[in-house]
Amino acid sequence: MRDYIELRAIEVGKYIIDSKATVRKTATKFGVSKSTVHKDLTQIDHHLADEVRDILDINKSERHIRGGMATRQKYLLLHRVN
């Protein structure tokens, strides 16, 4: 693996652990696609990967809640404007 990719993969993993960020937020932060974030995470050492996996599993289990909250906010703003 190229050195810069390996370094980015480690940075991505540490970022997710430190900020508990989603894959989408991480991809935006690093200027790469969500697929690249997933691919990078397969390249890191197992200990770091396990920590990241725990956070991503939590994010995945909560995503329907975040989606519902975003929809609620959207409609609250629409009704306030009208």
PyMOL Python script that loads the backbone (N, CA, C, O; Angstrom):
from pymol import cmd

cmd.read_pdbstr("""\
ATOM      1  N   MET A   1       0.849  -1.169   0.000  1.00  0.00           N
ATOM      2  CA  MET A   1       0.000   0.000   0.000  1.00  0.00           C
ATOM      3  C   MET A   1       0.897   1.235   0.000  1.00  0.00           C
ATOM      4  O   MET A   1       1.966   1.235   0.611  1.00  0.00           O
ATOM      5  N   ARG A   2       0.468   2.256  -0.670  1.00  0.00           N
ATOM      6  CA  ARG A   2       1.234   3.494  -0.713  1.00  0.00           C
ATOM      7  C   ARG A   2       1.237   4.148   0.666  1.00  0.00           C
ATOM      8  O   ARG A   2       0.271   4.036   1.421  1.00  0.00           O
ATOM      9  N   ASP A   3       2.316   4.822   0.979  1.00  0.00           N
ATOM     10  CA  ASP A   3       2.479   5.412   2.304  1.00  0.00           C
ATOM     11  C   ASP A   3       1.393   6.431   2.627  1.00  0.00           C
ATOM     12  O   ASP A   3       0.855   6.432   3.734  1.00  0.00           O
ATOM     13  N   TYR A   4       1.062   7.306   1.663  1.00  0.00           N
ATOM     14  CA  TYR A   4       0.066   8.335   1.944  1.00  0.00           C
ATOM     15  C   TYR A   4      -1.313   7.737   2.200  1.00  0.00           C
ATOM     16  O   TYR A   4      -2.087   8.284   2.985  1.00  0.00           O
ATOM     17  N   ILE A   5      -1.624   6.630   1.552  1.00  0.00           N
ATOM     18  CA  ILE A   5      -2.912   5.972   1.789  1.00  0.00           C
ATOM     19  C   ILE A   5      -2.930   5.349   3.185  1.00  0.00           C
ATOM     20  O   ILE A   5      -3.927   5.429   3.903  1.00  0.00           O
ATOM     21  N   GLU A   6      -1.824   4.735   3.550  1.00  0.00           N
ATOM     22  CA  GLU A   6      -1.739   4.132   4.877  1.00  0.00           C
ATOM     23  C   GLU A   6      -1.856   5.199   5.969  1.00  0.00           C
ATOM     24  O   GLU A   6      -2.545   4.997   6.969  1.00  0.00           O
ATOM     25  N   LEU A   7      -1.189   6.320   5.776  1.00  0.00           N
ATOM     26  CA  LEU A   7      -1.279   7.412   6.747  1.00  0.00           C
ATOM     27  C   LEU A   7      -2.700   7.964   6.825  1.00  0.00           C
ATOM     28  O   LEU A   7      -3.204   8.231   7.916  1.00  0.00           O
ATOM     29  N   ARG A   8      -3.343   8.134   5.674  1.00  0.00           N
ATOM     30  CA  ARG A   8      -4.717   8.630   5.658  1.00  0.00           C
ATOM     31  C   ARG A   8      -5.645   7.642   6.371  1.00  0.00           C
ATOM     32  O   ARG A   8      -6.538   8.049   7.115  1.00  0.00           O
ATOM     33  N   ALA A   9      -5.433   6.358   6.144  1.00  0.00           N
ATOM     34  CA  ALA A   9      -6.270   5.342   6.773  1.00  0.00           C
ATOM     35  C   ALA A   9      -6.160   5.413   8.293  1.00  0.00           C
ATOM     36  O   ALA A   9      -7.163   5.294   8.997  1.00  0.00           O
ATOM     37  N   ILE A  10      -4.965   5.603   8.791  1.00  0.00           N
ATOM     38  CA  ILE A  10      -4.767   5.721  10.236  1.00  0.00           C
ATOM     39  C   ILE A  10      -5.413   7.004  10.755  1.00  0.00           C
ATOM     40  O   ILE A  10      -6.058   6.998  11.803  1.00  0.00           O
ATOM     41  N   GLU A  11      -5.240   8.102  10.020  1.00  0.00           N
ATOM     42  CA  GLU A  11      -5.866   9.374  10.417  1.00  0.00           C
ATOM     43  C   GLU A  11      -7.393   9.259  10.435  1.00  0.00           C
ATOM     44  O   GLU A  11      -8.052   9.767  11.342  1.00  0.00           O
ATOM     45  N   VAL A  12      -7.938   8.592   9.433  1.00  0.00           N
ATOM     46  CA  VAL A  12      -9.388   8.402   9.347  1.00  0.00           C
ATOM     47  C   VAL A  12      -9.873   7.610  10.555  1.00  0.00           C
ATOM     48  O   VAL A  12     -10.861   7.979  11.188  1.00  0.00           O
ATOM     49  N   GLY A  13      -9.187   6.537  10.869  1.00  0.00           N
ATOM     50  CA  GLY A  13      -9.570   5.723  12.021  1.00  0.00           C
ATOM     51  C   GLY A  13      -9.514   6.499  13.313  1.00  0.00           C
ATOM     52  O   GLY A  13     -10.439   6.424  14.122  1.00  0.00           O
ATOM     53  N   LYS A  14      -8.445   7.244  13.522  1.00  0.00           N
ATOM     54  CA  LYS A  14      -8.305   8.031  14.748  1.00  0.00           C
ATOM     55  C   LYS A  14      -9.363   9.134  14.820  1.00  0.00           C
ATOM     56  O   LYS A  14      -9.893   9.427  15.891  1.00  0.00           O
ATOM     57  N   TYR A  15      -9.662   9.740  13.673  1.00  0.00           N
ATOM     58  CA  TYR A  15     -10.679  10.792  13.633  1.00  0.00           C
ATOM     59  C   TYR A  15     -12.039  10.240  14.058  1.00  0.00           C
ATOM     60  O   TYR A  15     -12.748  10.858  14.852  1.00  0.00           O
ATOM     61  N   ILE A  16     -12.393   9.087  13.529  1.00  0.00           N
ATOM     62  CA  ILE A  16     -13.685   8.485  13.867  1.00  0.00           C
ATOM     63  C   ILE A  16     -13.738   8.157  15.360  1.00  0.00           C
ATOM     64  O   ILE A  16     -14.757   8.385  16.011  1.00  0.00           O
ATOM     65  N   ILE A  17     -12.651   7.628  15.896  1.00  0.00           N
ATOM     66  CA  ILE A  17     -12.619   7.289  17.317  1.00  0.00           C
ATOM     67  C   ILE A  17     -12.724   8.544  18.173  1.00  0.00           C
ATOM     68  O   ILE A  17     -13.500   8.581  19.128  1.00  0.00           O
ATOM     69  N   ASP A  18     -11.952   9.566  17.840  1.00  0.00           N
ATOM     70  CA  ASP A  18     -11.930  10.787  18.657  1.00  0.00           C
ATOM     71  C   ASP A  18     -13.240  11.569  18.597  1.00  0.00           C
ATOM     72  O   ASP A  18     -13.710  12.084  19.612  1.00  0.00           O
ATOM     73  N   SER A  19     -13.826  11.655  17.407  1.00  0.00           N
ATOM     74  CA  SER A  19     -15.015  12.496  17.246  1.00  0.00           C
ATOM     75  C   SER A  19     -16.317  11.712  17.187  1.00  0.00           C
ATOM     76  O   SER A  19     -17.399  12.300  17.174  1.00  0.00           O
ATOM     77  N   LYS A  20     -16.217  10.380  17.150  1.00  0.00           N
ATOM     78  CA  LYS A  20     -17.396   9.519  17.003  1.00  0.00           C
ATOM     79  C   LYS A  20     -18.199   9.912  15.767  1.00  0.00           C
ATOM     80  O   LYS A  20     -19.429   9.876  15.769  1.00  0.00           O
ATOM     81  N   ALA A  21     -17.482  10.285  14.717  1.00  0.00           N
ATOM     82  CA  ALA A  21     -18.094  10.776  13.483  1.00  0.00           C
ATOM     83  C   ALA A  21     -18.679   9.637  12.658  1.00  0.00           C
ATOM     84  O   ALA A  21     -18.283   8.478  12.790  1.00  0.00           O
ATOM     85  N   THR A  22     -19.619   9.995  11.816  1.00  0.00           N
ATOM     86  CA  THR A  22     -20.180   9.048  10.863  1.00  0.00           C
ATOM     87  C   THR A  22     -19.240   8.928   9.665  1.00  0.00           C
ATOM     88  O   THR A  22     -18.314   9.723   9.507  1.00  0.00           O
ATOM     89  N   VAL A  23     -19.486   7.942   8.840  1.00  0.00           N
ATOM     90  CA  VAL A  23     -18.677   7.759   7.630  1.00  0.00           C
ATOM     91  C   VAL A  23     -18.855   8.964   6.710  1.00  0.00           C
ATOM     92  O   VAL A  23     -17.889   9.434   6.109  1.00  0.00           O
ATOM     93  N   ARG A  24     -20.071   9.459   6.599  1.00  0.00           N
ATOM     94  CA  ARG A  24     -20.346  10.603   5.726  1.00  0.00           C
ATOM     95  C   ARG A  24     -19.587  11.849   6.190  1.00  0.00           C
ATOM     96  O   ARG A  24     -18.970  12.546   5.385  1.00  0.00           O
ATOM     97  N   LYS A  25     -19.639  12.119   7.487  1.00  0.00           N
ATOM     98  CA  LYS A  25     -18.936  13.280   8.036  1.00  0.00           C
ATOM     99  C   LYS A  25     -17.421  13.114   7.853  1.00  0.00           C
ATOM    100  O   LYS A  25     -16.725  14.076   7.526  1.00  0.00           O
ATOM    101  N   THR A  26     -16.924  11.917   8.062  1.00  0.00           N
ATOM    102  CA  THR A  26     -15.497  11.644   7.897  1.00  0.00           C
ATOM    103  C   THR A  26     -15.075  11.832   6.447  1.00  0.00           C
ATOM    104  O   THR A  26     -14.023  12.410   6.174  1.00  0.00           O
ATOM    105  N   ALA A  27     -15.889  11.348   5.520  1.00  0.00           N
ATOM    106  CA  ALA A  27     -15.573  11.491   4.096  1.00  0.00           C
ATOM    107  C   ALA A  27     -15.493  12.965   3.715  1.00  0.00           C
ATOM    108  O   ALA A  27     -14.594  13.373   2.978  1.00  0.00           O
ATOM    109  N   THR A  28     -16.421  13.754   4.211  1.00  0.00           N
ATOM    110  CA  THR A  28     -16.408  15.189   3.930  1.00  0.00           C
ATOM    111  C   THR A  28     -15.170  15.848   4.508  1.00  0.00           C
ATOM    112  O   THR A  28     -14.529  16.669   3.851  1.00  0.00           O
ATOM    113  N   LYS A  29     -14.837  15.491   5.727  1.00  0.00           N
ATOM    114  CA  LYS A  29     -13.670  16.072   6.409  1.00  0.00           C
ATOM    115  C   LYS A  29     -12.380  15.798   5.638  1.00  0.00           C
ATOM    116  O   LYS A  29     -11.533  16.683   5.519  1.00  0.00           O
ATOM    117  N   PHE A  30     -12.224  14.591   5.118  1.00  0.00           N
ATOM    118  CA  PHE A  30     -10.992  14.203   4.435  1.00  0.00           C
ATOM    119  C   PHE A  30     -11.049  14.405   2.920  1.00  0.00           C
ATOM    120  O   PHE A  30     -10.059  14.170   2.227  1.00  0.00           O
ATOM    121  N   GLY A  31     -12.188  14.834   2.408  1.00  0.00           N
ATOM    122  CA  GLY A  31     -12.309  15.104   0.977  1.00  0.00           C
ATOM    123  C   GLY A  31     -12.251  13.863   0.110  1.00  0.00           C
ATOM    124  O   GLY A  31     -11.732  13.889  -1.006  1.00  0.00           O
ATOM    125  N   VAL A  32     -12.796  12.766   0.641  1.00  0.00           N
ATOM    126  CA  VAL A  32     -12.846  11.508  -0.109  1.00  0.00           C
ATOM    127  C   VAL A  32     -14.279  10.997  -0.099  1.00  0.00           C
ATOM    128  O   VAL A  32     -15.141  11.568   0.569  1.00  0.00           O
ATOM    129  N   SER A  33     -14.533   9.929  -0.835  1.00  0.00           N
ATOM    130  CA  SER A  33     -15.879   9.361  -0.867  1.00  0.00           C
ATOM    131  C   SER A  33     -16.109   8.449   0.334  1.00  0.00           C
ATOM    132  O   SER A  33     -15.168   8.050   1.019  1.00  0.00           O
ATOM    133  N   LYS A  34     -17.378   8.130   0.575  1.00  0.00           N
ATOM    134  CA  LYS A  34     -17.706   7.203   1.658  1.00  0.00           C
ATOM    135  C   LYS A  34     -17.090   5.838   1.381  1.00  0.00           C
ATOM    136  O   LYS A  34     -16.656   5.152   2.306  1.00  0.00           O
ATOM    137  N   SER A  35     -17.050   5.445   0.118  1.00  0.00           N
ATOM    138  CA  SER A  35     -16.440   4.165  -0.249  1.00  0.00           C
ATOM    139  C   SER A  35     -14.955   4.139   0.099  1.00  0.00           C
ATOM    140  O   SER A  35     -14.431   3.120   0.549  1.00  0.00           O
ATOM    141  N   THR A  36     -14.294   5.251  -0.110  1.00  0.00           N
ATOM    142  CA  THR A  36     -12.870   5.339   0.213  1.00  0.00           C
ATOM    143  C   THR A  36     -12.655   5.232   1.715  1.00  0.00           C
ATOM    144  O   THR A  36     -11.696   4.601   2.162  1.00  0.00           O
ATOM    145  N   VAL A  37     -13.537   5.841   2.494  1.00  0.00           N
ATOM    146  CA  VAL A  37     -13.424   5.730   3.955  1.00  0.00           C
ATOM    147  C   VAL A  37     -13.554   4.270   4.359  1.00  0.00           C
ATOM    148  O   VAL A  37     -12.745   3.771   5.141  1.00  0.00           O
ATOM    149  N   HIS A  38     -14.559   3.583   3.836  1.00  0.00           N
ATOM    150  CA  HIS A  38     -14.734   2.161   4.151  1.00  0.00           C
ATOM    151  C   HIS A  38     -13.511   1.353   3.728  1.00  0.00           C
ATOM    152  O   HIS A  38     -13.036   0.491   4.467  1.00  0.00           O
ATOM    153  N   LYS A  39     -13.015   1.640   2.545  1.00  0.00           N
ATOM    154  CA  LYS A  39     -11.840   0.919   2.038  1.00  0.00           C
ATOM    155  C   LYS A  39     -10.616   1.198   2.920  1.00  0.00           C
ATOM    156  O   LYS A  39      -9.851   0.286   3.235  1.00  0.00           O
ATOM    157  N   ASP A  40     -10.440   2.451   3.311  1.00  0.00           N
ATOM    158  CA  ASP A  40      -9.326   2.792   4.193  1.00  0.00           C
ATOM    159  C   ASP A  40      -9.414   2.044   5.512  1.00  0.00           C
ATOM    160  O   ASP A  40      -8.399   1.600   6.049  1.00  0.00           O
ATOM    161  N   LEU A  41     -10.609   1.905   6.027  1.00  0.00           N
ATOM    162  CA  LEU A  41     -10.769   1.255   7.320  1.00  0.00           C
ATOM    163  C   LEU A  41     -10.432  -0.227   7.275  1.00  0.00           C
ATOM    164  O   LEU A  41     -10.145  -0.828   8.310  1.00  0.00           O
ATOM    165  N   THR A  42     -10.462  -0.818   6.097  1.00  0.00           N
ATOM    166  CA  THR A  42     -10.057  -2.220   5.985  1.00  0.00           C
ATOM    167  C   THR A  42      -8.540  -2.353   5.960  1.00  0.00           C
ATOM    168  O   THR A  42      -8.012  -3.455   6.104  1.00  0.00           O
ATOM    169  N   GLN A  43      -7.837  -1.242   5.779  1.00  0.00           N
ATOM    170  CA  GLN A  43      -6.385  -1.250   5.658  1.00  0.00           C
ATOM    171  C   GLN A  43      -5.656  -1.061   6.990  1.00  0.00           C
ATOM    172  O   GLN A  43      -4.444  -1.264   7.058  1.00  0.00           O
ATOM    173  N   ILE A  44      -6.379  -0.674   8.056  1.00  0.00           N
ATOM    174  CA  ILE A  44      -5.717  -0.337   9.306  1.00  0.00           C
ATOM    175  C   ILE A  44      -5.555  -1.569  10.194  1.00  0.00           C
ATOM    176  O   ILE A  44      -6.169  -2.608   9.955  1.00  0.00           O
ATOM    177  N   ASP A  45      -4.711  -1.433  11.228  1.00  0.00           N
ATOM    178  CA  ASP A  45      -4.445  -2.578  12.097  1.00  0.00           C
ATOM    179  C   ASP A  45      -5.714  -2.992  12.848  1.00  0.00           C
ATOM    180  O   ASP A  45      -6.643  -2.201  13.009  1.00  0.00           O
ATOM    181  N   HIS A  46      -5.732  -4.221  13.294  1.00  0.00           N
ATOM    182  CA  HIS A  46      -6.950  -4.813  13.848  1.00  0.00           C
ATOM    183  C   HIS A  46      -7.430  -4.134  15.127  1.00  0.00           C
ATOM    184  O   HIS A  46      -8.636  -4.013  15.345  1.00  0.00           O
ATOM    185  N   HIS A  47      -6.511  -3.693  15.969  1.00  0.00           N
ATOM    186  CA  HIS A  47      -6.928  -3.039  17.220  1.00  0.00           C
ATOM    187  C   HIS A  47      -7.681  -1.743  16.920  1.00  0.00           C
ATOM    188  O   HIS A  47      -8.759  -1.503  17.464  1.00  0.00           O
ATOM    189  N   LEU A  48      -7.110  -0.919  16.061  1.00  0.00           N
ATOM    190  CA  LEU A  48      -7.754   0.339  15.676  1.00  0.00           C
ATOM    191  C   LEU A  48      -9.058   0.056  14.941  1.00  0.00           C
ATOM    192  O   LEU A  48     -10.059   0.739  15.158  1.00  0.00           O
ATOM    193  N   ALA A  49      -9.045  -0.944  14.079  1.00  0.00           N
ATOM    194  CA  ALA A  49     -10.246  -1.290  13.309  1.00  0.00           C
ATOM    195  C   ALA A  49     -11.382  -1.733  14.224  1.00  0.00           C
ATOM    196  O   ALA A  49     -12.542  -1.416  13.963  1.00  0.00           O
ATOM    197  N   ASP A  50     -11.064  -2.463  15.293  1.00  0.00           N
ATOM    198  CA  ASP A  50     -12.095  -2.908  16.231  1.00  0.00           C
ATOM    199  C   ASP A  50     -12.737  -1.725  16.945  1.00  0.00           C
ATOM    200  O   ASP A  50     -13.953  -1.697  17.132  1.00  0.00           O
ATOM    201  N   GLU A  51     -11.929  -0.750  17.344  1.00  0.00           N
ATOM    202  CA  GLU A  51     -12.469   0.439  18.004  1.00  0.00           C
ATOM    203  C   GLU A  51     -13.376   1.221  17.050  1.00  0.00           C
ATOM    204  O   GLU A  51     -14.455   1.673  17.431  1.00  0.00           O
ATOM    205  N   VAL A  52     -12.920   1.371  15.811  1.00  0.00           N
ATOM    206  CA  VAL A  52     -13.712   2.088  14.805  1.00  0.00           C
ATOM    207  C   VAL A  52     -15.005   1.334  14.532  1.00  0.00           C
ATOM    208  O   VAL A  52     -16.061   1.956  14.416  1.00  0.00           O
ATOM    209  N   ARG A  53     -14.950   0.025  14.426  1.00  0.00           N
ATOM    210  CA  ARG A  53     -16.132  -0.786  14.143  1.00  0.00           C
ATOM    211  C   ARG A  53     -17.186  -0.590  15.233  1.00  0.00           C
ATOM    212  O   ARG A  53     -18.377  -0.501  14.935  1.00  0.00           O
ATOM    213  N   ASP A  54     -16.752  -0.522  16.495  1.00  0.00           N
ATOM    214  CA  ASP A  54     -17.699  -0.307  17.593  1.00  0.00           C
ATOM    215  C   ASP A  54     -18.449   1.015  17.411  1.00  0.00           C
ATOM    216  O   ASP A  54     -19.665   1.075  17.593  1.00  0.00           O
ATOM    217  N   ILE A  55     -17.729   2.056  17.056  1.00  0.00           N
ATOM    218  CA  ILE A  55     -18.357   3.373  16.858  1.00  0.00           C
ATOM    219  C   ILE A  55     -19.281   3.357  15.650  1.00  0.00           C
ATOM    220  O   ILE A  55     -20.388   3.893  15.707  1.00  0.00           O
ATOM    221  N   LEU A  56     -18.838   2.751  14.564  1.00  0.00           N
ATOM    222  CA  LEU A  56     -19.679   2.698  13.362  1.00  0.00           C
ATOM    223  C   LEU A  56     -20.938   1.873  13.599  1.00  0.00           C
ATOM    224  O   LEU A  56     -21.994   2.184  13.048  1.00  0.00           O
ATOM    225  N   ASP A  57     -20.835   0.822  14.416  1.00  0.00           N
ATOM    226  CA  ASP A  57     -22.025   0.030  14.746  1.00  0.00           C
ATOM    227  C   ASP A  57     -23.031   0.856  15.540  1.00  0.00           C
ATOM    228  O   ASP A  57     -24.238   0.752  15.319  1.00  0.00           O
ATOM    229  N   ILE A  58     -22.534   1.672  16.462  1.00  0.00           N
ATOM    230  CA  ILE A  58     -23.425   2.564  17.217  1.00  0.00           C
ATOM    231  C   ILE A  58     -24.084   3.562  16.273  1.00  0.00           C
ATOM    232  O   ILE A  58     -25.294   3.779  16.335  1.00  0.00           O
ATOM    233  N   ASN A  59     -23.277   4.174  15.391  1.00  0.00           N
ATOM    234  CA  ASN A  59     -23.828   5.136  14.424  1.00  0.00           C
ATOM    235  C   ASN A  59     -24.893   4.485  13.550  1.00  0.00           C
ATOM    236  O   ASN A  59     -25.927   5.088  13.261  1.00  0.00           O
ATOM    237  N   LYS A  60     -24.634   3.257  13.135  1.00  0.00           N
ATOM    238  CA  LYS A  60     -25.582   2.558  12.273  1.00  0.00           C
ATOM    239  C   LYS A  60     -26.889   2.279  13.013  1.00  0.00           C
ATOM    240  O   LYS A  60     -27.972   2.386  12.438  1.00  0.00           O
ATOM    241  N   SER A  61     -26.778   1.920  14.287  1.00  0.00           N
ATOM    242  CA  SER A  61     -27.993   1.622  15.053  1.00  0.00           C
ATOM    243  C   SER A  61     -28.799   2.881  15.352  1.00  0.00           C
ATOM    244  O   SER A  61     -29.997   2.791  15.620  1.00  0.00           O
ATOM    245  N   GLU A  62     -28.172   4.043  15.312  1.00  0.00           N
ATOM    246  CA  GLU A  62     -28.857   5.301  15.621  1.00  0.00           C
ATOM    247  C   GLU A  62     -29.267   6.091  14.385  1.00  0.00           C
ATOM    248  O   GLU A  62     -29.911   7.132  14.516  1.00  0.00           O
ATOM    249  N   ARG A  63     -28.919   5.634  13.211  1.00  0.00           N
ATOM    250  CA  ARG A  63     -29.140   6.463  12.022  1.00  0.00           C
ATOM    251  C   ARG A  63     -30.609   6.742  11.747  1.00  0.00           C
ATOM    252  O   ARG A  63     -30.950   7.819  11.258  1.00  0.00           O
ATOM    253  N   HIS A  64     -31.476   5.800  12.050  1.00  0.00           N
ATOM    254  CA  HIS A  64     -32.907   6.057  11.818  1.00  0.00           C
ATOM    255  C   HIS A  64     -33.417   7.148  12.746  1.00  0.00           C
ATOM    256  O   HIS A  64     -34.328   7.894  12.387  1.00  0.00           O
ATOM    257  N   ILE A  65     -32.842   7.245  13.927  1.00  0.00           N
ATOM    258  CA  ILE A  65     -33.242   8.294  14.867  1.00  0.00           C
ATOM    259  C   ILE A  65     -32.776   9.652  14.351  1.00  0.00           C
ATOM    260  O   ILE A  65     -33.535  10.622  14.359  1.00  0.00           O
ATOM    261  N   ARG A  66     -31.508   9.715  13.897  1.00  0.00           N
ATOM    262  CA  ARG A  66     -30.980  10.980  13.372  1.00  0.00           C
ATOM    263  C   ARG A  66     -31.753  11.417  12.137  1.00  0.00           C
ATOM    264  O   ARG A  66     -32.003  12.608  11.948  1.00  0.00           O
ATOM    265  N   GLY A  67     -32.134  10.461  11.297  1.00  0.00           N
ATOM    266  CA  GLY A  67     -32.907  10.793  10.100  1.00  0.00           C
ATOM    267  C   GLY A  67     -34.269  11.361  10.458  1.00  0.00           C
ATOM    268  O   GLY A  67     -34.736  12.314   9.833  1.00  0.00           O
ATOM    269  N   GLY A  68     -34.904  10.775  11.463  1.00  0.00           N
ATOM    270  CA  GLY A  68     -36.196  11.270  11.912  1.00  0.00           C
ATOM    271  C   GLY A  68     -36.090  12.663  12.504  1.00  0.00           C
ATOM    272  O   GLY A  68     -36.961  13.505  12.283  1.00  0.00           O
ATOM    273  N   MET A  69     -35.031  12.907  13.252  1.00  0.00           N
ATOM    274  CA  MET A  69     -34.830  14.230  13.848  1.00  0.00           C
ATOM    275  C   MET A  69     -34.583  15.277  12.767  1.00  0.00           C
ATOM    276  O   MET A  69     -35.069  16.403  12.872  1.00  0.00           O
ATOM    277  N   ALA A  70     -33.833  14.914  11.730  1.00  0.00           N
ATOM    278  CA  ALA A  70     -33.568  15.846  10.636  1.00  0.00           C
ATOM    279  C   ALA A  70     -34.861  16.188   9.896  1.00  0.00           C
ATOM    280  O   ALA A  70     -35.090  17.343   9.536  1.00  0.00           O
ATOM    281  N   THR A  71     -35.696  15.188   9.673  1.00  0.00           N
ATOM    282  CA  THR A  71     -36.972  15.422   9.002  1.00  0.00           C
ATOM    283  C   THR A  71     -37.865  16.317   9.853  1.00  0.00           C
ATOM    284  O   THR A  71     -38.527  17.213   9.329  1.00  0.00           O
ATOM    285  N   ARG A  72     -37.886  16.080  11.153  1.00  0.00           N
ATOM    286  CA  ARG A  72     -38.681  16.899  12.067  1.00  0.00           C
ATOM    287  C   ARG A  72     -38.228  18.357  12.003  1.00  0.00           C
ATOM    288  O   ARG A  72     -39.056  19.264  11.908  1.00  0.00           O
ATOM    289  N   GLN A  73     -36.917  18.581  12.056  1.00  0.00           N
ATOM    290  CA  GLN A  73     -36.383  19.945  11.986  1.00  0.00           C
ATOM    291  C   GLN A  73     -36.760  20.618  10.671  1.00  0.00           C
ATOM    292  O   GLN A  73     -37.108  21.799  10.640  1.00  0.00           O
ATOM    293  N   LYS A  74     -36.685  19.855   9.595  1.00  0.00           N
ATOM    294  CA  LYS A  74     -37.020  20.399   8.279  1.00  0.00           C
ATOM    295  C   LYS A  74     -38.453  20.926   8.267  1.00  0.00           C
ATOM    296  O   LYS A  74     -38.707  22.038   7.804  1.00  0.00           O
ATOM    297  N   TYR A  75     -39.384  20.128   8.774  1.00  0.00           N
ATOM    298  CA  TYR A  75     -40.777  20.533   8.733  1.00  0.00           C
ATOM    299  C   TYR A  75     -41.093  21.609   9.752  1.00  0.00           C
ATOM    300  O   TYR A  75     -41.980  22.430   9.517  1.00  0.00           O
ATOM    301  N   LEU A  76     -40.395  21.628  10.879  1.00  0.00           N
ATOM    302  CA  LEU A  76     -40.575  22.721  11.822  1.00  0.00           C
ATOM    303  C   LEU A  76     -40.154  24.053  11.196  1.00  0.00           C
ATOM    304  O   LEU A  76     -40.834  25.064  11.366  1.00  0.00           O
ATOM    305  N   LEU A  77     -39.050  24.051  10.484  1.00  0.00           N
ATOM    306  CA  LEU A  77     -38.597  25.268   9.814  1.00  0.00           C
ATOM    307  C   LEU A  77     -39.550  25.692   8.718  1.00  0.00           C
ATOM    308  O   LEU A  77     -39.807  26.884   8.550  1.00  0.00           O
ATOM    309  N   LEU A  78     -40.076  24.743   7.972  1.00  0.00           N
ATOM    310  CA  LEU A  78     -41.014  25.072   6.900  1.00  0.00           C
ATOM    311  C   LEU A  78     -42.284  25.710   7.460  1.00  0.00           C
ATOM    312  O   LEU A  78     -42.811  26.657   6.876  1.00  0.00           O
ATOM    313  N   HIS A  79     -42.774  25.201   8.581  1.00  0.00           N
ATOM    314  CA  HIS A  79     -44.010  25.735   9.159  1.00  0.00           C
ATOM    315  C   HIS A  79     -43.786  27.098   9.808  1.00  0.00           C
ATOM    316  O   HIS A  79     -44.714  27.904   9.868  1.00  0.00           O
ATOM    317  N   ARG A  80     -42.597  27.369  10.285  1.00  0.00           N
ATOM    318  CA  ARG A  80     -42.307  28.680  10.876  1.00  0.00           C
ATOM    319  C   ARG A  80     -42.239  29.763   9.813  1.00  0.00           C
ATOM    320  O   ARG A  80     -42.637  30.903  10.056  1.00  0.00           O
ATOM    321  N   VAL A  81     -41.735  29.413   8.637  1.00  0.00           N
ATOM    322  CA  VAL A  81     -41.588  30.372   7.541  1.00  0.00           C
ATOM    323  C   VAL A  81     -42.960  30.752   7.008  1.00  0.00           C
ATOM    324  O   VAL A  81     -43.196  31.916   6.684  1.00  0.00           O
ATOM    325  N   ASN A  82     -43.864  29.791   6.912  1.00  0.00           N
ATOM    326  CA  ASN A  82     -45.189  30.039   6.334  1.00  0.00           C
ATOM    327  C   ASN A  82     -46.113  30.667   7.280  1.00  0.00           C
ATOM    328  O   ASN A  82     -47.264  30.934   6.934  1.00  0.00           O
TER     329      ASN A  82
END
""", "prot")
cmd.dss("prot")
cmd.show_as("cartoon", "prot")
cmd.util.cbc("prot")
cmd.orient("prot")
